[in-house]
């Protein structure tokens, strides 16, 4: 398993999962001190999947798909755990 931290901000979506040639099971933990939103490259605080502070979720990412994250306000880190 690989564990990575990503610094998010409230202005520009950050790629947190890159495209690969296989299905990915990922675990996302929000450790930012506020809300985080995940989704496609155009994710916003109104269009993304909401993760509250200290919430975590398991997600299945289909082959050749990417996942991006953005903060609701300010900056902070999220942690992604995925297969290597």
WONORTA-V97823 format. One record per pair of residues at least 6 apart in sequence whose C-alpha atoms are under 8 Angstrom apart, sorted by the first residue. I is the first residue (numbers start at 1). J is the second residue. D is the distance in Angstrom with one decimal. If there is no record, write none. Layout:
# WONORTA-V97823
I	J	D
I	J	D
This chain:
# WONORTA-V97823
1	81	6.6
1	82	5.5
1	83	4.4
1	84	5.3
2	80	8.0
2	81	5.5
2	82	5.3
2	83	5.9
2	84	5.6
3	79	6.9
3	80	5.6
3	81	4.4
3	82	6.6
4	79	5.7
4	80	5.3
4	81	6.5
5	77	6.3
5	78	5.7
5	79	4.5
5	80	6.4
6	14	8.0
6	16	6.8
6	77	5.4
6	78	5.4
6	79	6.4
6	80	7.8
7	75	7.0
7	76	5.6
7	77	4.4
7	78	6.7
8	14	6.4
8	69	6.8
8	70	5.6
8	71	5.8
8	75	5.5
8	76	5.4
8	77	5.9
8	78	7.5
9	70	5.8
9	71	5.2
9	73	7.1
9	74	5.8
9	75	4.3
9	76	6.7
10	70	5.7
10	71	4.5
10	72	5.7
10	73	5.0
10	74	5.6
10	75	6.5
11	70	7.3
11	71	7.9
12	70	6.7
13	41	6.5
13	42	7.0
13	43	6.4
13	44	7.6
13	68	5.8
13	69	5.4
13	70	4.9
14	68	5.2
14	69	5.3
14	70	6.5
15	41	7.5
15	66	7.2
15	67	6.0
15	68	4.3
15	69	6.6
16	66	7.6
16	67	5.7
16	68	5.3
16	69	6.6
16	80	7.6
17	66	5.2
17	67	4.9
17	68	6.9
18	65	7.1
18	66	4.9
18	67	6.9
19	63	7.0
19	64	4.5
19	65	5.0
19	66	5.2
20	63	6.0
20	64	5.2
20	65	7.3
21	63	5.4
21	64	5.9
22	62	7.2
22	63	4.6
22	64	7.2
23	60	7.2
23	61	5.9
23	62	4.7
23	63	4.6
24	60	5.8
24	61	5.0
24	62	6.5
24	63	7.2
24	82	7.2
24	83	7.2
25	58	7.0
25	59	5.8
25	60	4.6
25	61	6.3
25	82	6.3
25	83	7.2
26	58	5.7
26	59	5.3
26	60	6.4
26	61	7.4
26	80	6.7
26	81	5.7
26	82	4.6
26	83	7.5
27	56	7.1
27	57	5.8
27	58	4.4
27	59	6.3
27	80	5.6
27	81	5.1
27	82	6.5
28	56	5.4
28	57	5.4
28	58	6.4
28	59	7.7
28	78	7.1
28	79	5.8
28	80	4.7
28	81	6.6
29	54	6.5
29	55	6.0
29	56	4.2
29	57	6.7
29	78	5.7
29	79	5.1
29	80	6.5
30	36	6.8
30	51	6.6
30	52	7.0
30	53	5.6
30	54	5.0
30	55	5.6
30	56	6.1
30	77	7.1
30	78	4.7
30	79	6.6
31	53	6.0
31	54	5.2
31	55	7.9
31	76	7.2
31	77	5.8
31	78	5.3
31	79	7.2
32	53	6.3
32	54	7.6
32	75	7.1
32	76	4.1
32	77	4.9
32	78	6.2
33	53	5.4
33	54	7.6
33	76	6.9
34	52	6.4
34	53	4.8
34	71	7.5
34	72	7.1
34	73	7.5
34	76	8.0
35	50	6.8
35	51	5.8
35	52	4.6
35	53	5.6
35	71	6.1
35	72	5.3
35	73	7.6
36	45	7.6
36	50	6.0
36	51	5.2
36	52	6.5
36	53	7.6
36	69	6.8
36	70	5.8
36	71	4.5
36	72	5.7
37	43	7.2
37	44	6.8
37	45	5.9
37	47	7.9
37	48	4.8
37	49	5.1
37	50	4.7
37	51	6.1
37	69	5.6
37	70	5.4
37	71	6.3
37	72	7.0
38	48	5.0
38	49	5.1
38	50	6.9
38	51	7.9
38	67	6.8
38	68	5.5
38	69	4.3
38	70	6.6
39	47	7.8
39	48	5.1
39	49	6.3
39	67	5.6
39	68	5.4
39	69	6.5
40	48	7.9
40	66	6.9
40	67	5.6
40	68	5.6
41	66	7.8
41	67	7.1
41	68	5.7
43	68	6.8
43	69	6.9
43	70	7.0
44	70	6.6
45	70	7.2
45	71	7.2
45	72	5.4
61	67	7.9
